[in-house]
Amino acid sequence: MRHLLKGRKLNRTASHRLALKRNLAISLIEHRRIKTTLPKAKELQGFVERLITYAKKNNLSSHRLITKKLPGSLGKKSANILIHDIAPNYNDRNGGYTRIIKLDNRKNDNAQMSIIEFVDLKLEDTTEESAPEKDSK
């Protein structure tokens, strides 16, 4: 029986699940928005929100906890981005730092896709408006 068991297995071993969560978290911190399957996004949401809560404290123990959860050189870079760039935006918010937007199913295997992103997201505008206009003659 599965009483009081939390989390999803995602058809992976425990070490593979942990590596997947870490890699998805690093990608989300670097890009501020990623597209993934819905179960992976739901699993990632709690992991990242805990990291942001640690980062908001901004003390030595929280720095160590974050670097423990995100090891390696990419993890250190992401931890610095999280502590200095992302967490200060959420000082007045007590939770709910990320949102999941459901998308259509993927074509080849019909998996439910979603976008996970930070709330209060301000992406750089790289649309046609910022591109220089060409005069048509």
C-alpha positions as CSV (number, residue, x, y, z in Angstrom):
1,M,0.0,0.0,0.0
2,R,1.1,3.5,-0.8
3,H,0.1,5.3,2.4
4,L,1.9,8.5,3.1
5,L,4.3,8.1,0.2
6,K,5.0,11.4,-1.5
7,G,6.5,12.2,-4.8
8,R,6.4,10.6,-8.2
9,K,8.7,7.8,-9.4
10,L,8.7,9.0,-13.1
11,N,9.9,5.5,-14.2
12,R,13.4,6.2,-12.9
13,T,15.7,5.1,-10.2
14,A,16.2,7.3,-7.1
15,S,19.5,8.6,-8.2
16,H,18.2,9.4,-11.7
17,R,15.2,11.2,-10.2
18,L,17.4,13.3,-8.1
19,A,19.7,14.2,-11.0
20,L,16.6,15.0,-13.1
21,K,15.3,17.4,-10.4
22,R,18.6,19.1,-10.1
23,N,19.1,19.5,-13.8
24,L,15.5,20.8,-14.3
25,A,16.0,23.2,-11.4
26,I,19.2,24.6,-12.8
27,S,17.6,25.1,-16.2
28,L,14.6,26.8,-14.6
29,I,16.8,29.2,-12.6
30,E,19.0,30.0,-15.7
31,H,16.2,30.4,-18.2
32,R,13.3,31.5,-15.9
33,R,10.9,29.4,-17.9
34,I,11.1,25.8,-19.2
35,K,8.8,23.5,-21.2
36,T,8.5,19.9,-19.8
37,T,6.0,17.2,-19.1
38,L,3.3,17.9,-16.5
39,P,4.5,15.3,-13.9
40,K,8.1,16.6,-14.1
41,A,6.8,20.1,-13.7
42,K,4.7,19.2,-10.6
43,E,7.7,17.4,-9.1
44,L,10.0,20.3,-9.8
45,Q,7.7,23.0,-8.4
46,G,8.0,22.0,-4.8
47,F,11.8,21.5,-5.1
48,V,12.4,25.0,-6.5
49,E,10.0,26.7,-4.1
50,R,11.9,25.2,-1.2
51,L,15.2,26.5,-2.7
52,I,13.7,30.0,-3.1
53,T,12.5,30.0,0.5
54,Y,16.1,29.1,1.6
55,A,17.5,31.8,-0.7
56,K,15.2,34.5,0.9
57,K,16.8,34.0,4.3
58,N,20.2,34.9,2.7
59,N,22.5,33.6,5.5
60,L,25.4,31.2,5.5
61,S,23.3,28.1,6.4
62,S,20.9,28.8,3.6
63,H,23.7,29.3,1.1
64,R,25.1,25.9,2.2
65,L,21.7,24.2,1.9
66,I,21.2,25.5,-1.6
67,T,24.7,24.4,-2.8
68,K,24.0,21.0,-1.2
69,K,20.8,20.7,-3.2
70,L,22.4,22.0,-6.4
71,P,26.0,20.6,-6.4
72,G,28.7,21.2,-9.1
73,S,29.9,24.3,-10.9
74,L,26.5,24.9,-12.6
75,G,24.9,24.5,-9.2
76,K,27.1,27.2,-7.7
77,K,26.3,29.6,-10.6
78,S,22.6,28.8,-10.3
79,A,22.7,29.3,-6.5
80,N,24.2,32.7,-6.9
81,I,21.6,33.7,-9.5
82,L,18.9,32.4,-7.2
83,I,20.2,34.2,-4.1
84,H,21.1,37.5,-5.7
85,D,18.6,37.9,-8.6
86,I,15.5,35.8,-8.1
87,A,14.9,35.6,-4.3
88,P,14.9,39.4,-3.6
89,N,11.8,39.7,-6.0
90,Y,9.8,37.4,-3.6
91,N,10.6,39.0,-0.2
92,D,7.0,40.0,0.3
93,R,5.6,36.7,-1.0
94,N,5.1,33.8,1.4
95,G,5.0,31.0,-1.3
96,G,3.7,30.3,-4.7
97,Y,6.9,31.5,-6.5
98,T,6.3,29.4,-9.6
99,R,3.3,28.6,-11.9
100,I,2.5,25.7,-14.2
101,I,0.7,26.4,-17.4
102,K,-0.7,23.3,-19.1
103,L,-0.2,22.9,-22.9
104,D,-1.4,20.5,-25.5
105,N,-0.2,16.9,-25.6
106,R,3.1,16.1,-27.3
107,K,2.6,14.7,-30.8
108,N,4.7,11.5,-30.7
109,D,3.7,10.0,-27.4
110,N,0.7,12.1,-26.3
111,A,2.4,13.2,-23.1
112,Q,0.7,16.1,-21.3
113,M,3.1,19.1,-21.7
114,S,3.4,22.2,-19.6
115,I,5.4,25.3,-19.0
116,I,6.8,26.0,-15.5
117,E,7.9,29.6,-14.9
118,F,8.5,32.1,-12.1
119,V,5.6,34.3,-11.1
120,D,6.3,38.0,-11.7
121,L,8.5,36.9,-14.6
122,K,10.1,39.7,-16.6
123,L,11.7,38.3,-19.7
124,E,13.9,40.4,-22.0
125,D,11.9,41.5,-25.0
126,T,13.4,39.9,-28.1
127,T,10.3,40.2,-30.3
128,E,9.9,42.1,-33.5
129,E,9.3,45.4,-31.6
130,S,12.8,45.5,-30.3
131,A,14.3,44.5,-33.7
132,P,15.2,47.4,-36.0
133,E,12.7,48.0,-38.7
134,K,13.6,47.8,-42.4
135,D,12.2,50.3,-44.9
136,S,10.5,48.6,-47.8
137,K,11.1,50.3,-51.1
